[in-house]
């Protein structure tokens, strides 16, 4: 009895101390006012995890990037390498490339961290791209989330810039080839192209200023902008609430899901550990960007079969597909074969992405708020446009490796290039038409299921001697979902008579 009394008194003192601590914190921070945020509902559908994977990959990028800055030297000053990698011993190279080799071979755990950083960058961009596709195909960019869509597209653009800058920092032969292409793209811009190239490289290519400038861009400016935009994005997600799939109890006026604490916090924390673990395993068993195999960059050399990372592969493919078109005006040459695929095409792509929510609203006349996700089949035009864009992107990505494909499959490079040109023109509109018809067919199938029920697979003979397949009514949840998306069962004859 005495032990229970002491235990009760200790528990009371602990409660009193915690209450005093909470009151002290709340007097200086809005602790109680923010308690409602802890009960915010988060959806638990798998498609919503794509944004979280992007966020956690970004966290891994920040952690590994901070570690790498301790050992990397962003300088083009030439040094003679005498490190652990014997095949390059005594070779002159930039200090940036030499420090990358030191990180890979002489710093304990350096190769693992460097590859972890690279894999996290690849997964980060892939997750952002897939997250944008999910938002696009489900219509989650519509009012009131247009600003969040603009933020997401901007984050994707900044991630491309950040990835290219980080990819170029080691100053190896492969990344140097990419920088040479970037310099050609700058030079293709009329009037200001030469000035842009001189400013970026600090003189004639390859210059001495680009690597230090890319380093500042990579570790300071772009990450700072991305961190600010991610914070704003999350604030808007909290304020506007998530979209959700239609279902019983879910409507345009509520949000149903797991509360932020403790359920969502626990599951999201587990997802972070999974992302970190998978990236670490990939870094340990799957080699990526072996800069020592390429050697230091030399302006007169080009690496054989050079391929950029996947996220800029479509630009490589577009450069390879456009014929050598040039125009000379007043003594100035316009290189259409570089300007169109590398400047006009990506500019038009991102202009359409930024403007799409407003274009769709104007063309459809839909000015209402939407908190339920569309099924892709229920908006055939939008889904068709998305599939057409994906097919066009896939053609350009494959065309970026046309030389490797021609070598492996022993086909003519010129023939393969023409195949990709024709595919880029014909495949997107064909994909649009097929996707639109498939969506309409799926809508008809849903309408039939709602009217007649689900097929059971049983065939019965009618009184007249014919055969018919039996049906059973849809489950209540399925009927609710179909009705939420605008499907209505037509009234039967006996209901009309009433």
C-alpha positions in Angstrom: 0.0 0.0 0.0 2.9 2.4 0.9 4.5 1.6 -2.4 1.3 2.4 -4.4 0.9 5.7 -2.5 4.5 6.8 -3.3 4.0 5.7 -6.9 0.8 7.8 -7.1 2.5 10.8 -5.6 5.4 10.5 -8.1 3.0 10.3 -11.0 1.2 13.4 -9.7 4.5 15.3 -9.4 5.4 14.3 -12.9 2.1 15.5 -14.3 2.4 18.8 -12.5 6.0 19.3 -13.7 4.9 18.5 -17.3 2.0 20.9 -17.1 4.2 23.7 -15.8 6.7 23.0 -18.6 3.9 23.0 -21.2 2.5 26.3 -19.8 6.0 27.8 -19.8 6.5 26.8 -23.5 3.0 27.9 -24.5 3.6 31.3 -23.0 6.5 31.8 -25.4 5.4 29.6 -28.4 1.9 28.8 -29.8 2.0 25.3 -28.4 -1.8 24.9 -27.7 -2.8 26.8 -30.8 -0.8 24.4 -32.9 -2.3 21.4 -31.4 -4.9 21.2 -34.1 -2.1 20.7 -36.6 -1.2 17.5 -34.9 -4.6 16.1 -35.8 -4.5 17.1 -39.5 -5.7 14.3 -41.7 -3.2 12.9 -44.2 -4.3 10.5 -47.0 -2.8 7.0 -46.9 -3.1 6.1 -50.6 0.3 4.9 -52.1 0.3 7.6 -54.8 0.7 10.3 -52.1 4.0 8.8 -51.0 5.8 10.1 -54.1 6.0 13.6 -52.7 7.3 12.3 -49.4 10.0 10.2 -51.2 11.1 13.4 -53.0 11.3 15.2 -49.7 13.3 12.5 -48.0 15.6 12.2 -50.9 16.2 15.9 -50.6 17.1 15.5 -46.9 19.6 12.8 -47.9 21.0 15.1 -50.5 21.5 17.9 -47.9 23.2 15.6 -45.4 25.6 14.0 -47.9 26.2 17.3 -49.7 27.4 18.9 -46.5 29.8 16.1 -45.9 31.2 16.2 -49.4 31.9 20.0 -49.2 34.5 19.2 -46.5 36.7 17.4 -49.0 35.9 18.8 -52.4 38.0 21.6 -53.9 36.2 23.5 -56.7 39.3 24.7 -58.6 40.5 24.3 -62.1 44.1 24.8 -61.1 46.2 22.0 -62.6 48.0 19.5 -60.2 49.8 16.3 -60.7 47.9 13.3 -59.2 49.8 11.0 -56.9 46.8 9.3 -55.1 45.8 5.8 -54.5 44.3 5.2 -58.0 47.5 4.0 -59.7 46.3 4.1 -63.4 46.1 7.9 -63.2 49.3 8.4 -61.1 51.4 11.3 -62.5 48.6 12.6 -64.8 48.0 16.3 -64.8 44.4 17.2 -63.9 42.3 19.9 -62.3 42.2 20.1 -58.5 38.5 19.5 -58.7 39.0 16.1 -60.4 41.9 15.2 -58.1 39.8 15.9 -55.0 37.0 13.8 -56.4 39.4 10.9 -56.8 40.7 11.5 -53.3 37.1 11.3 -52.0 36.5 8.1 -53.9 39.7 6.3 -52.9 41.5 8.0 -50.0 38.7 9.3 -47.7 37.2 6.6 -45.5 33.6 6.0 -46.7 34.0 8.7 -49.3 33.0 6.6 -52.3 29.8 5.4 -50.5 28.8 8.9 -49.6 29.5 10.3 -53.1 27.5 7.5 -54.7 24.7 8.0 -52.0 24.6 11.7 -53.0 24.4 10.8 -56.7 21.7 8.1 -56.2 19.7 10.5 -54.0 19.8 13.1 -56.8 18.5 10.6 -59.3 15.7 9.4 -57.1 14.9 13.0 -56.1 14.3 14.1 -59.6 12.4 10.9 -60.5 10.1 11.3 -57.5 9.4 15.0 -58.3 8.6 14.0 -61.9 6.3 11.2 -60.9 4.7 13.4 -58.2 3.9 16.0 -60.9 2.5 13.4 -63.1 0.2 12.2 -60.3 -0.9 15.7 -59.6 -1.5 16.3 -63.4 -3.5 13.1 -64.1 -5.7 13.4 -61.0 -6.4 17.1 -61.6 -4.9 18.1 -58.2 -3.6 21.3 -59.7 -7.0 22.8 -60.0 -8.4 25.6 -57.8 -7.4 26.3 -55.1 -4.0 24.6 -55.7 -2.7 26.5 -58.8 0.1 28.2 -56.8 1.3 24.9 -55.4 1.4 23.5 -59.0 3.6 26.5 -60.0 5.9 25.9 -57.0 6.2 22.2 -57.9 7.1 23.0 -61.5 9.7 25.5 -60.3 11.1 23.0 -57.9 11.5 20.5 -60.8 13.2 23.1 -62.9 15.6 24.1 -60.1 16.3 20.4 -59.5 17.3 20.0 -63.1 19.7 22.9 -62.8 21.0 21.6 -59.5 21.5 18.1 -60.9 23.4 19.4 -63.9 25.6 21.6 -61.8 26.5 18.8 -59.4 27.1 16.4 -62.3 29.6 18.9 -63.9 31.6 19.6 -60.7 34.1 16.6 -60.9 35.6 18.0 -64.1 36.0 14.5 -65.6 35.8 13.8 -69.4 32.1 12.9 -69.3 31.0 16.0 -67.4 33.3 18.2 -69.5 31.6 16.9 -72.6 28.3 18.0 -71.2 29.7 21.5 -70.4 31.0 21.7 -73.9 27.4 21.0 -75.2 26.1 23.6 -72.7 28.5 26.2 -74.1 27.3 25.4 -77.6 23.7 25.9 -76.5 24.6 29.3 -75.0 26.4 30.3 -78.2 23.3 29.5 -80.3 21.2 32.2 -78.6 21.1 35.1 -81.0 22.9 38.4 -80.1 23.6 37.6 -76.4 24.9 34.0 -76.8 28.6 34.9 -76.9 28.3 37.3 -74.0 26.5 34.6 -71.9 29.3 32.1 -72.7 32.1 34.5 -71.8 30.3 35.4 -68.6 29.7 31.8 -67.5 33.1 30.4 -68.4 35.2 33.5 -67.6 36.6 33.7 -71.1 37.0 31.3 -74.0 36.0 27.7 -73.3 36.8 25.9 -71.1 37.8 29.0 -69.0 38.7 28.9 -65.3 35.7 30.3 -63.5 32.9 27.9 -64.3 33.7 25.2 -61.8 33.9 27.7 -58.8 30.7 29.4 -60.0 28.9 26.1 -60.4 30.0 25.1 -56.9 28.5 28.3 -55.4 25.3 27.7 -57.4 25.2 24.0 -56.4 25.8 24.3 -52.6 24.3 27.7 -51.9 22.0 29.5 -54.2 19.9 26.7 -55.7 19.5 24.7 -52.5 18.5 27.8 -50.6 15.8 28.5 -53.2 14.6 24.9 -53.2 14.5 24.8 -49.4 12.4 28.0 -49.3 10.0 26.7 -52.0 9.7 23.3 -50.3 8.8 25.1 -47.0 6.2 27.2 -48.8 4.9 24.1 -50.5 4.4 22.3 -47.2 2.7 25.3 -45.7 0.2 25.4 -48.5 -0.4 21.7 -48.2 -1.3 22.2 -44.6 -3.4 25.2 -45.3 -5.3 23.9 -48.4 -5.4 20.2 -47.2 -4.6 17.2 -49.4 -6.8 16.1 -52.2 -8.3 12.7 -51.7 -9.9 9.9 -53.7 -13.6 9.6 -53.7 -15.1 7.2 -51.3 -17.7 6.8 -48.5 -17.4 9.7 -46.1 -15.2 11.7 -48.5 -16.5 14.8 -50.3 -15.3 18.2 -51.6 -15.9 19.7 -48.1 -13.8 17.4 -45.8 -10.5 15.6 -45.5 -10.3 12.0 -44.4 -7.1 10.2 -43.5 -4.7 9.4 -40.7 -4.0 12.1 -38.2 -0.6 13.7 -38.3 0.3 12.5 -34.8 1.0 9.7 -34.1 -0.2 7.6 -37.1 1.2 9.7 -40.0 4.3 10.6 -38.1 5.1 7.0 -37.5 4.4 5.8 -41.0 6.2 8.7 -42.6 9.2 8.2 -40.4 9.3 4.6 -41.4 9.2 5.7 -45.1 12.2 8.0 -44.5 14.2 5.1 -43.0 13.2 2.9 -46.0 14.3 5.6 -48.5 17.5 6.1 -46.7 18.1 2.4 -46.5 17.4 1.7 -50.1 19.6 4.5 -51.3 22.4 3.3 -49.1 22.1 -0.2 -50.4 22.1 1.1 -54.0 25.2 3.1 -53.2 27.0 0.1 -51.9 26.2 -2.4 -54.7 25.3 -0.3 -57.8 28.2 1.8 -59.2 27.2 5.2 -60.5 29.3 7.8 -62.3 32.8 6.2 -62.0 34.8 9.3 -62.8 38.1 7.5 -62.6 37.1 5.5 -65.7 36.6 8.6 -67.8 39.8 10.4 -66.9 40.3 14.2 -66.5 38.7 16.6 -69.0 40.6 17.6 -72.1 39.0 20.2 -74.5 40.2 18.2 -77.5 38.8 14.8 -76.3 35.2 13.4 -76.1 34.3 10.3 -74.1 33.0 7.4 -76.3 29.3 6.6 -75.9 28.8 9.5 -73.5 25.4 9.6 -72.0 24.1 12.2 -69.5 22.0 11.5 -66.5 18.4 10.5 -67.5 16.8 13.9 -66.5 18.7 15.8 -69.2 18.7 12.9 -71.7 15.7 14.3 -73.6 17.8 17.4 -74.5 20.6 15.2 -75.8 18.1 13.3 -77.9 16.5 16.5 -79.3 19.9 17.8 -80.3 20.6 14.6 -82.2 17.3 14.5 -84.1 17.1 18.1 -85.5 18.7 18.3 -89.0 21.6 20.7 -89.5 19.5 23.8 -90.2 21.3 27.1 -90.2 20.3 30.6 -91.4 22.6 33.6 -92.1 21.1 37.0 -91.6 23.2 40.2 -91.8 26.4 38.3 -91.3 25.0 36.4 -88.2 24.4 32.7 -88.3 21.4 31.2 -86.5 22.0 27.6 -85.6 18.4 26.2 -85.6 19.7 22.7 -85.0 20.8 23.8 -81.6 18.5 26.7 -80.8 15.3 24.8 -81.5 15.9 21.6 -79.5 17.9 23.0 -76.6 16.4 26.5 -76.0 13.0 26.7 -77.7 11.8 23.2 -76.9 12.5 23.2 -73.1 11.3 26.8 -72.9 8.0 25.9 -74.5 7.7 22.7 -72.3 8.0 24.6 -69.1 5.8 27.5 -70.4 3.0 25.0 -71.1 3.5 23.4 -67.6 3.2 26.7 -65.9 0.2 27.8 -67.9 -1.8 24.5 -68.0 -4.0 25.0 -64.9 -5.2 28.3 -66.2 -5.6 27.1 -69.8 -7.7 24.1 -68.7 -9.9 26.3 -66.5 -10.4 28.8 -69.3 -11.2 26.2 -72.0 -13.4 24.0 -69.8 -15.1 26.8 -67.9 -14.6 25.0 -64.6 -14.0 27.7 -62.0 -15.1 25.6 -58.9 -12.9 24.3 -56.1 -11.9 20.7 -56.3 -10.7 18.5 -53.4 -11.4 15.1 -54.9 -8.9 13.5 -57.2 -10.1 12.8 -60.8 -9.6 9.3 -62.1 -7.6 9.7 -65.3 -10.3 7.9 -67.3 -12.8 10.6 -66.3 -10.9 13.3 -68.2 -9.9 11.8 -71.5 -8.5 15.0 -73.0 -6.1 15.7 -70.1 -5.1 12.1 -69.8 -4.5 11.9 -73.6 -2.3 15.0 -73.5 -0.3 13.6 -70.6 0.3 10.3 -72.3 1.2 12.0 -75.6 3.8 14.2 -73.7 5.2 11.1 -72.0 5.6 9.3 -75.4 7.3 12.3 -76.9 9.7 12.5 -73.9 10.4 8.8 -74.2 11.3 9.1 -77.9 13.7 11.9 -77.1 15.2 10.0 -74.2 15.8 7.0 -76.4 17.2 9.1 -79.2 19.8 10.5 -76.8 21.4 7.1 -76.9 21.0 6.4 -80.6 24.7 5.7 -81.1 24.8 3.1 -78.3 21.5 1.5 -79.6 22.9 1.3 -83.1 26.1 -0.3 -81.9 24.5 -2.9 -79.7 21.8 -3.9 -82.2 23.9 -3.6 -85.3 21.6 -1.2 -87.1 22.4 1.9 -89.2 22.7 5.1 -87.1 21.2 7.2 -89.9 18.2 4.8 -90.2 17.7 4.8 -86.5 17.8 8.6 -86.4 15.1 8.8 -89.0 13.0 6.3 -87.1 13.2 8.5 -84.0 12.3 11.6 -86.1 9.2 10.0 -87.5 8.3 8.5 -84.1 8.6 12.0 -82.5 6.2 13.4 -85.0 3.6 10.6 -85.2 3.7 8.8 -81.8 2.4 11.6 -79.5 -0.8 12.3 -81.6 -1.4 8.6 -82.0 -0.9 8.0 -78.3 -3.4 10.9 -77.6 -6.1 9.3 -79.8 -5.6 5.8 -78.5 -5.6 7.0 -74.8 -8.7 9.1 -75.3 -10.6 6.1 -76.8 -9.4 3.8 -74.0 -10.7 6.4 -71.4 -14.1 6.6 -73.1 -14.3 2.9 -73.3 -13.5 2.6 -69.6 -16.2 5.2 -68.9 -18.7 3.1 -70.8 -17.7 0.0 -69.0 -18.2 1.8 -65.6 -21.6 2.9 -66.7 -22.5 -0.6 -67.7 -21.3 -2.0 -64.4 -23.4 0.5 -62.5 -26.5 -0.3 -64.6 -26.2 -4.1 -64.8 -23.8 -5.0 -61.9 -20.7 -7.0 -61.9 -20.3 -10.0 -64.2 -20.3 -13.3 -62.3 -19.0 -15.5 -65.1 -22.1 -17.7 -65.0 -24.1 -18.2 -68.2 -27.8 -19.1 -68.0 -30.3 -20.2 -70.7 -33.3 -18.1 -71.1 -36.9 -19.3 -71.6 -36.7 -18.4 -75.2 -33.7 -20.7 -75.7 -31.0 -18.0 -75.7 -28.2 -17.4 -73.3 -27.4 -14.5 -71.0 -24.7 -13.8 -68.4 -25.7 -13.3 -64.9 -24.8 -10.2 -62.9 -24.6 -9.3 -59.3 -25.0 -5.8 -57.8 -21.9 -3.8 -57.2 -20.6 -3.4 -53.7 -21.9 -0.3 -52.0 -18.4 1.3 -51.9 -17.9 0.8 -55.6 -21.4 2.2 -56.4 -20.6 5.2 -54.2 -17.3 5.9 -56.0 -18.9 5.7 -59.5 -21.7 8.0 -58.5 -19.2 10.5 -57.0 -17.5 10.7 -60.4 -20.8 11.5 -62.1 -22.1 8.1 -63.1 -25.8 7.6 -62.4 -27.9 4.5 -62.9 -30.9 5.3 -65.2 -34.2 4.6 -63.6 -36.0 1.4 -64.3 -39.4 1.2 -66.0 -41.3 0.4 -62.8 -39.6 3.4 -61.1 -40.7 5.7 -64.0 -44.3 4.4 -63.7 -44.3 5.4 -60.1 
